[in-house]
Amino acid sequence: MSMPARHWIDGEWLATGELKESRNPATYEVIGHYHDGGREQAEAAIAAAKRAFARGDWARNNLLRADVLAQLADRFEAHQQSFIDIYKLENGKPEALQEISRIAPAMRYWSAMARTLKGESGHPSPDDISITSREPIGVAGIITPWNSPIILCMRSVNPALAAGCTVACKMPGQTAQVSTLLAQVFSEVEGLPRGVANFFNESASGGAQWLVSSPDTRAISFTGGTETGAQIAQEAGRLLKRCGLELGGKNAHLVFEDADFEQLLPVLRVTAMRFGGQYCEAGSRVIVQRAIYEKVRDALAEELRQVRVGPASDPDTELGPLIDKESVERVDAVVRQAAEQGAEVILRGGPVTAGPLSAGAFFKPAFLAVRDPGLPIIQEEIFGPVMTIEAFDDEDEGVRLVNGTKYGLGGSVWTRDLPRAFRVSEKFETGMVWINEWGKVHYQFEEGGYKQSGIGRLNGPSALEDFTEIKHITFTTKGPPKS
């Protein structure tokens, strides 16, 4: 068996912390072991990042940062197939290539951003000149979830490094083998100063909590659940610490009666099945104008019945396993509760309990019709392959249903009427809107949500806001009065 996954802190591999098992969620077989970190490793990571930032060579040299990010992209591409293989094995994703192939281009984008980072200047009055510059905020604590550990980690790390910050990254224990491969990529980059990037694996939360509470981290970037995000924001607020939060979503397709049915249906099939529904942008709600409600309901039910469930190693698989069996039990309880509360079960789905897949954490797609938008299955993020369908009569009602949750991450409008599409998009209380498509995210443009879906933006130039301070320098061109 290969060496257990370790932490990478201050340029060294550390085999500290309790040894735990890494499992394949498709079979529950042990695929390796990892050293489980906590506060001790978080303290070491923060200390290393603080020393690296204080040296100044990284924080003040944007050309070095640009070169390192470009090298990271090259090294990542060299390991791309290894990332795909371990993603399928440990994270259970049939869509591994789709995710992994986006990472190197994003690193190159941020390399260019590092090279071109600049401030502004102006004349507030004829004799005065003002200059603003962006400066790195300091040590950034990055807290990464297990559902897409590499792309979601780098979505925060890239702008932090481009800005000149140093980072201490808590990586999820559930995907420690994946995370350690990412650390290996960093370890292979020549010119990366020691301690600039630090990674520790953790299955619990003690280390992550210290990233937030430590007086030596000046920014926190967290991707995860809304409840945890609120706790982080409260603690960060106590310390007046910069805090970027990308949180949950309860995202809806608003389908008008003139929608292109042939274009719509295959997209609906995948939006709550992708990654097993374990991602914040899952399109789990379908809100359909009443004139075509039954047509969409029946066709979508048939599509979901045909979804191929299986391991990521099978090229025909559409829906892989959930991350663990506890998640299967949790999602099944959500469906069961919704049925008890009056939702109509169109497709029960549920745990796979027979055959070879029963050893793993598999959940067949569930599909429910809901008339009461106040039910928890409509109001709460599920993080599993569960879809609901609701009916609406007019545009205003449809928009009210879309906006009727505490979340505001993304939403989709399906119509051939382009003026209506833009009109409705402006009414959505969401950070992202897709017109006649779903889930498009571009690293050059901002990603984030309204309401309880988060604070701040990642991707695009605005991502720098979480990791920089603005300094204002003034001087006058008018000399002192002559005596």
C-alpha positions as CSV (number, residue, x, y, z in Angstrom):
1,M,0.0,0.0,0.0
2,S,1.3,3.5,-0.8
3,M,2.5,6.0,1.8
4,P,-0.3,7.6,3.8
5,A,-1.3,11.1,2.6
6,R,0.5,13.8,4.5
7,H,0.3,17.5,5.2
8,W,2.6,19.9,3.2
9,I,3.6,22.8,5.5
10,D,6.5,25.2,5.2
11,G,7.9,23.3,2.2
12,E,8.0,20.0,4.0
13,W,5.9,16.8,4.2
14,L,4.6,16.2,7.7
15,A,3.3,12.8,8.9
16,T,1.6,14.1,12.0
17,G,-1.9,13.3,13.4
18,E,-3.9,10.1,13.7
19,L,-3.9,7.7,10.7
20,K,-7.3,7.3,9.2
21,E,-8.7,5.4,6.2
22,S,-9.5,6.8,2.8
23,R,-12.4,4.9,1.1
24,N,-13.9,4.5,-2.3
25,P,-17.5,5.6,-1.9
26,A,-18.5,3.3,-4.8
27,T,-17.3,0.1,-3.0
28,Y,-16.4,1.3,0.5
29,E,-13.1,-0.4,0.0
30,V,-10.1,1.1,1.7
31,I,-7.9,2.8,-0.9
32,G,-5.3,4.3,1.4
33,H,-4.7,6.2,4.6
34,Y,-4.0,9.7,5.6
35,H,-2.7,11.7,8.6
36,D,-5.6,13.6,10.1
37,G,-4.8,17.1,11.1
38,G,-6.3,19.6,13.5
39,R,-5.3,22.7,15.4
40,E,-1.6,21.7,15.6
41,Q,-1.3,21.6,11.9
42,A,-3.3,24.8,11.4
43,E,-1.0,26.6,13.8
44,A,2.0,25.3,11.9
45,A,0.5,26.3,8.5
46,I,-0.4,29.8,9.7
47,A,3.1,30.3,11.2
48,A,4.8,29.3,8.0
49,A,2.5,31.5,5.9
50,K,3.2,34.5,8.3
51,R,6.9,34.1,8.0
52,A,6.7,33.8,4.2
53,F,4.6,37.0,4.0
54,A,6.9,38.9,6.4
55,R,10.0,38.2,4.2
56,G,8.3,40.3,1.5
57,D,9.8,38.7,-1.6
58,W,6.4,37.2,-2.4
59,A,4.2,40.0,-1.4
60,R,6.1,42.7,-3.4
61,N,7.1,40.8,-6.5
62,N,4.2,40.4,-8.9
63,L,6.4,39.0,-11.6
64,L,7.4,36.1,-9.3
65,R,3.8,35.5,-8.5
66,A,2.9,35.4,-12.2
67,D,5.7,33.0,-13.0
68,V,4.8,30.7,-10.1
69,L,1.1,30.5,-11.1
70,A,2.1,29.8,-14.7
71,Q,4.4,27.0,-13.5
72,L,1.6,25.6,-11.4
73,A,-0.6,25.4,-14.5
74,D,2.1,23.5,-16.3
75,R,2.7,21.1,-13.4
76,F,-1.1,20.6,-13.0
77,E,-1.5,19.6,-16.6
78,A,1.4,17.2,-16.2
79,H,-0.6,15.4,-13.5
80,Q,-4.0,15.8,-15.0
81,Q,-4.7,12.1,-15.6
82,S,-3.6,11.3,-12.1
83,F,-6.0,13.9,-10.8
84,I,-8.8,12.4,-12.9
85,D,-8.0,8.8,-11.7
86,I,-7.9,9.7,-8.0
87,Y,-11.0,11.9,-8.3
88,K,-13.0,9.0,-9.7
89,L,-11.7,6.7,-7.0
90,E,-11.9,8.8,-3.9
91,N,-14.5,11.5,-4.8
92,G,-16.7,9.1,-6.9
93,K,-17.2,11.6,-9.8
94,P,-17.9,10.3,-13.3
95,E,-17.5,14.0,-14.4
96,A,-13.8,14.2,-13.2
97,L,-12.5,15.3,-16.5
98,Q,-15.1,18.1,-16.8
99,E,-13.9,19.6,-13.5
100,I,-10.2,18.9,-13.7
101,S,-9.7,20.3,-17.2
102,R,-10.8,23.8,-16.0
103,I,-8.1,24.3,-13.4
104,A,-4.9,25.0,-15.4
105,P,-6.6,27.6,-17.6
106,A,-7.8,29.4,-14.5
107,M,-4.3,29.4,-13.0
108,R,-3.0,31.0,-16.2
109,Y,-5.7,33.7,-16.0
110,W,-4.6,34.5,-12.5
111,S,-1.0,34.5,-13.6
112,A,-1.9,37.2,-16.0
113,M,-3.8,39.1,-13.3
114,A,-0.8,39.0,-11.1
115,R,1.3,40.5,-13.8
116,T,-1.1,43.3,-14.6
117,L,-2.2,44.2,-11.0
118,K,-2.2,48.0,-10.6
119,G,-3.8,50.9,-8.8
120,E,-5.0,54.3,-10.0
121,S,-4.0,57.9,-9.9
122,G,-5.7,61.2,-10.3
123,H,-5.8,65.0,-9.5
124,P,-8.4,65.7,-6.8
125,S,-7.4,69.3,-7.1
126,P,-5.0,71.2,-9.5
127,D,-2.1,71.0,-7.1
128,D,-2.7,67.6,-5.6
129,I,-2.0,64.1,-6.8
130,S,-3.6,60.9,-5.3
131,I,-2.3,57.4,-6.0
132,T,-4.0,54.2,-4.9
133,S,-2.3,50.8,-4.8
134,R,-3.5,47.3,-4.1
135,E,-1.6,45.5,-1.4
136,P,-2.0,42.0,-0.2
137,I,-3.9,41.7,3.0
138,G,-1.6,39.1,4.6
139,V,-2.2,35.4,5.5
140,A,-5.4,34.0,4.1
141,G,-7.1,31.0,5.6
142,I,-8.7,28.8,2.9
143,I,-11.4,26.3,4.1
144,T,-12.2,23.8,1.3
145,P,-15.2,21.3,1.1
146,W,-15.0,17.7,0.0
147,N,-17.4,17.9,-3.0
148,S,-15.0,19.6,-5.4
149,P,-11.9,19.9,-3.4
150,I,-9.4,21.0,-6.1
151,I,-11.3,23.5,-8.1
152,L,-12.9,25.0,-5.0
153,C,-9.6,25.2,-3.2
154,M,-7.9,26.9,-6.2
155,R,-10.8,29.2,-6.8
156,S,-9.7,30.9,-3.6
157,V,-6.0,30.2,-3.7
158,N,-5.5,31.6,-7.2
159,P,-6.6,35.2,-6.4
160,A,-5.0,35.0,-3.0
161,L,-1.6,34.2,-4.5
162,A,-2.0,36.6,-7.4
163,A,-2.7,39.4,-4.9
164,G,0.5,38.5,-2.9
165,C,-1.1,36.8,0.1
166,T,0.3,33.6,1.6
167,V,-2.2,30.8,2.4
168,A,-3.0,28.2,5.0
169,C,-5.4,25.7,3.5
170,K,-7.6,23.2,5.4
171,M,-8.3,20.3,3.0
172,P,-11.1,17.8,3.7
173,G,-10.2,14.5,5.2
174,Q,-12.8,12.7,3.0
175,T,-10.6,13.5,0.0
176,A,-7.2,13.5,1.5
177,Q,-5.6,11.5,-1.4
178,V,-6.8,14.1,-3.9
179,S,-5.7,17.0,-1.7
180,T,-2.2,15.5,-1.2
181,L,-1.7,15.3,-5.0
182,L,-2.5,19.0,-5.2
183,A,0.1,19.7,-2.5
184,Q,2.6,17.6,-4.6
185,V,2.0,19.9,-7.6
186,F,2.9,22.9,-5.4
187,S,6.0,21.1,-4.1
188,E,7.3,20.6,-7.7
189,V,7.2,24.3,-8.6
190,E,10.6,25.9,-8.7
191,G,10.7,29.4,-7.4
192,L,7.8,29.1,-5.0
193,P,9.1,30.5,-1.7
194,R,8.9,28.3,1.3
195,G,5.8,28.7,3.3
196,V,3.8,30.7,0.7
197,A,1.3,27.8,0.3
198,N,0.5,25.3,3.1
199,F,-2.0,22.4,3.1
200,F,-3.3,20.2,5.9
201,N,-5.9,17.5,5.8
202,E,-8.6,17.4,8.5
203,S,-11.8,15.4,8.9
204,A,-13.1,17.4,11.8
205,S,-13.1,21.2,12.3
206,G,-10.6,22.2,15.0
207,G,-8.0,23.3,12.5
208,A,-10.5,25.2,10.4
209,Q,-11.8,26.9,13.5
210,W,-8.3,28.1,14.3
211,L,-7.9,29.5,10.8
212,V,-10.9,31.7,11.5
213,S,-10.0,32.6,15.1
214,S,-6.2,33.1,14.8
215,P,-5.1,36.7,15.0
216,D,-2.5,36.0,12.4
217,T,-4.9,35.3,9.5
218,R,-6.3,38.5,8.0
219,A,-8.7,36.9,5.5
220,I,-10.9,33.8,5.4
221,S,-12.3,32.2,2.2
222,F,-14.8,29.5,2.9
223,T,-16.9,27.3,0.6
224,G,-19.5,25.2,2.3
225,G,-22.9,25.2,4.1
226,T,-24.8,28.3,5.1
227,E,-25.0,27.5,8.8
228,T,-21.2,27.0,9.1
229,G,-20.7,30.1,7.0
230,A,-22.8,32.2,9.4
231,Q,-20.7,31.0,12.3
232,I,-17.5,31.9,10.5
233,A,-18.8,35.3,9.7
234,Q,-19.7,35.9,13.3
235,E,-16.2,35.0,14.5
236,A,-14.5,36.9,11.7
237,G,-16.6,39.9,12.5
238,R,-15.5,39.8,16.1
239,L,-11.9,40.1,14.8
240,L,-12.8,42.6,12.0
241,K,-11.3,40.0,9.6
242,R,-12.0,40.0,5.8
243,C,-14.4,37.1,5.1
244,G,-15.5,35.7,1.7
245,L,-18.2,33.0,1.8
246,E,-19.5,30.9,-1.0
247,L,-22.4,29.0,0.6
248,G,-25.5,27.0,-0.3
249,G,-28.1,27.3,-3.0
250,K,-31.6,26.2,-3.8
251,N,-31.5,26.9,-7.5
252,A,-34.5,26.9,-9.8
253,H,-35.3,26.5,-13.5
254,L,-38.2,28.8,-14.4
255,V,-39.7,27.2,-17.5
256,F,-42.2,29.3,-19.5
257,E,-44.7,27.7,-21.9
258,D,-42.8,28.8,-25.0
259,A,-39.5,27.1,-23.9
260,D,-37.7,24.9,-26.4
261,F,-38.6,21.5,-25.0
262,E,-36.0,19.6,-26.9
263,Q,-33.3,21.9,-25.6
264,L,-34.7,21.9,-22.0
265,L,-35.1,18.3,-21.3
266,P,-31.5,17.0,-21.5
267,V,-30.3,19.9,-19.4
268,L,-32.9,19.2,-16.7
269,R,-31.8,15.5,-16.7
270,V,-28.2,16.4,-15.6
271,T,-28.6,19.5,-13.4
272,A,-29.5,17.8,-10.1
273,M,-27.6,14.6,-11.1
274,R,-24.2,16.1,-11.8
275,F,-21.8,15.3,-9.0
276,G,-24.6,13.4,-7.4
277,G,-26.4,16.6,-6.7
278,Q,-23.6,17.4,-4.3
279,Y,-22.8,20.9,-5.4
280,C,-24.1,24.4,-4.6
281,E,-25.4,25.1,-8.1
282,A,-27.5,22.0,-8.4
283,G,-30.7,22.8,-10.3
284,S,-32.9,20.9,-8.1
285,R,-36.1,22.9,-8.5
286,V,-38.1,22.9,-11.7
287,I,-40.9,25.6,-11.8
288,V,-43.1,25.2,-14.9
289,Q,-45.9,27.3,-16.4
290,R,-49.1,25.4,-15.9
291,A,-49.9,25.0,-19.6
292,I,-46.9,22.6,-20.1
293,Y,-46.6,21.4,-16.5
294,E,-47.8,17.8,-17.1
295,K,-45.8,17.5,-20.3
296,V,-42.6,18.5,-18.5
297,R,-43.4,16.4,-15.4
298,D,-44.0,13.2,-17.3
299,A,-41.0,13.6,-19.7
300,L,-38.6,14.5,-16.9
301,A,-39.8,11.5,-14.8
302,E,-39.0,9.2,-17.7
303,E,-35.6,10.8,-18.2
304,L,-34.7,10.4,-14.5
305,R,-35.8,6.7,-14.6
306,Q,-33.2,6.2,-17.3
307,V,-30.3,7.8,-15.5
308,R,-27.5,5.2,-15.3
309,V,-26.2,4.8,-11.7
310,G,-22.8,3.3,-11.2
311,P,-19.2,3.8,-10.3
312,A,-17.1,6.5,-11.8
313,S,-14.9,3.8,-13.4
314,D,-17.7,2.8,-15.7
315,P,-17.7,5.1,-18.7
316,D,-21.5,4.7,-19.1
317,T,-22.2,6.0,-15.5
318,E,-24.2,9.2,-15.3
319,L,-24.8,9.3,-11.5
320,G,-22.0,8.2,-9.3
321,P,-22.1,7.5,-5.5
322,L,-22.6,10.1,-2.8
323,I,-19.6,10.8,-0.7
324,D,-20.6,8.3,2.1
325,K,-23.4,6.2,3.4
326,E,-24.3,8.8,6.0
327,S,-25.2,11.1,3.1
328,V,-27.4,8.4,1.6
329,E,-29.3,8.1,4.9
330,R,-29.7,11.9,5.2
331,V,-31.0,12.4,1.6
332,D,-33.4,9.4,2.0
333,A,-34.8,11.0,5.2
334,V,-35.4,14.2,3.3
335,V,-37.4,12.4,0.6
336,R,-39.3,10.4,3.2
337,Q,-40.2,13.5,5.2
338,A,-41.4,15.4,2.1
339,A,-43.7,12.5,1.2
340,E,-45.1,12.5,4.8
341,Q,-45.7,16.3,4.5
342,G,-47.8,16.0,1.3
343,A,-45.4,16.1,-1.6
344,E,-46.4,13.7,-4.4
345,V,-43.8,11.1,-5.1
346,I,-43.4,10.7,-8.8
347,L,-40.1,8.8,-8.6
348,R,-39.1,7.5,-5.2
349,G,-35.5,6.7,-5.9
350,G,-33.5,6.0,-2.8
351,P,-30.6,3.8,-1.6
352,V,-29.4,1.0,-3.8
353,T,-30.0,-2.0,-1.5
354,A,-29.4,-5.0,-3.8
355,G,-26.7,-6.1,-6.2
356,P,-23.0,-5.1,-6.4
357,L,-23.8,-1.4,-6.0
358,S,-25.4,-2.0,-2.6
359,A,-21.9,-2.0,-1.0
360,G,-21.4,1.6,-1.9
361,A,-23.1,4.9,-1.2
362,F,-25.4,5.0,-4.2
363,F,-28.8,6.8,-4.3
364,K,-31.1,6.5,-7.2
365,P,-32.8,9.8,-8.5
366,A,-35.9,11.0,-6.7
367,F,-38.5,13.3,-8.2
368,L,-41.4,14.9,-6.3
369,A,-44.3,17.3,-7.2
370,V,-44.8,20.0,-4.6
371,R,-47.7,22.3,-4.1
372,D,-46.6,23.9,-0.8
373,P,-43.5,26.0,-1.4
374,G,-43.0,26.2,2.3
375,L,-42.0,22.6,2.6
376,P,-38.4,21.9,3.7
377,I,-37.7,20.0,0.5
378,I,-38.2,23.4,-1.3
379,Q,-36.6,25.6,1.3
380,E,-33.5,23.7,2.2
381,E,-30.4,22.6,0.3
382,I,-30.5,18.8,-0.1
383,F,-27.0,17.9,-1.6
384,G,-28.3,14.8,-3.3
385,P,-29.9,13.7,-6.6
386,V,-33.4,14.9,-5.7
387,M,-35.6,17.1,-8.0
388,T,-38.9,18.8,-7.3
389,I,-41.4,20.3,-9.7
390,E,-43.9,23.1,-9.1
391,A,-46.5,24.9,-11.3
392,F,-47.0,28.6,-11.9
393,D,-49.5,30.6,-13.8
394,D,-48.0,34.0,-14.7
395,E,-44.6,35.7,-14.7
396,D,-44.9,37.4,-11.3
397,E,-45.9,34.2,-9.6
398,G,-43.0,32.3,-11.2
399,V,-40.5,34.9,-10.0
400,R,-42.0,34.9,-6.5
401,L,-41.5,31.1,-6.3
402,V,-37.9,31.4,-7.5
403,N,-37.1,34.1,-4.9
404,G,-39.1,32.4,-2.2
405,T,-36.1,30.8,-0.3
406,K,-33.3,32.2,1.9
407,Y,-30.8,31.4,-0.8
408,G,-29.9,33.4,-3.9
409,L,-27.0,31.6,-5.8
410,G,-28.3,30.9,-9.3
411,G,-31.3,30.4,-11.4
412,S,-32.3,29.6,-15.0
413,V,-34.9,31.1,-17.3
414,W,-36.3,29.1,-20.2
415,T,-38.1,31.0,-22.9
416,R,-37.9,31.9,-26.6
417,D,-38.9,35.5,-25.7
418,L,-35.6,37.2,-25.2
419,P,-37.0,40.5,-23.7
420,R,-38.9,38.5,-21.2
421,A,-35.7,36.5,-20.4
422,F,-33.8,39.6,-19.5
423,R,-36.7,41.2,-17.7
424,V,-37.1,38.1,-15.5
425,S,-33.4,37.8,-15.0
426,E,-33.3,41.3,-13.4
427,K,-36.0,40.2,-11.0
428,F,-34.2,37.1,-9.8
429,E,-32.6,37.6,-6.4
430,T,-29.6,35.6,-7.4
431,G,-25.9,36.2,-8.2
432,M,-26.0,34.2,-11.4
433,V,-28.7,33.8,-14.1
434,W,-28.5,31.4,-17.0
435,I,-30.8,32.0,-20.1
436,N,-31.8,28.7,-21.8
437,E,-28.9,26.9,-20.2
438,W,-27.6,25.9,-16.8
439,G,-24.5,26.2,-14.7
440,K,-22.2,28.1,-16.9
441,V,-19.3,29.4,-14.7
442,H,-16.3,31.2,-16.3
443,Y,-13.2,31.9,-14.3
444,Q,-12.9,35.4,-16.0
445,F,-16.3,36.4,-14.5
446,E,-17.6,36.6,-11.0
447,E,-19.3,33.8,-9.2
448,G,-21.3,34.1,-6.0
449,G,-24.7,34.6,-4.5
450,Y,-27.3,36.9,-2.9
451,K,-28.9,36.6,0.5
452,Q,-27.7,33.5,2.5
453,S,-25.8,32.1,-0.5
454,G,-22.8,34.0,0.5
455,I,-20.7,37.2,0.8
456,G,-18.3,38.4,-1.8
457,R,-17.4,37.0,-5.2
458,L,-14.9,34.4,-6.5
459,N,-13.6,34.2,-10.0
460,G,-13.2,37.4,-12.1
461,P,-11.4,40.6,-11.0
462,S,-13.7,41.0,-8.0
463,A,-12.1,38.0,-6.3
464,L,-9.2,40.2,-5.5
465,E,-11.4,42.2,-3.1
466,D,-11.2,39.4,-0.4
467,F,-7.4,39.4,-0.5
468,T,-6.3,43.0,-0.9
469,E,-6.2,46.4,0.9
470,I,-6.3,49.7,-0.9
471,K,-3.7,52.2,0.1
472,H,-4.1,55.9,-0.8
473,I,-0.9,58.0,-1.1
474,T,-1.1,61.8,-1.7
475,F,1.3,64.6,-2.5
476,T,1.2,68.1,-3.7
477,T,2.9,69.7,-6.7
478,K,2.8,73.2,-5.3
479,G,5.9,74.1,-3.3
480,P,5.9,76.0,0.0
481,P,5.3,79.8,-0.2
482,K,8.4,81.8,-1.1
483,S,9.8,83.9,1.7
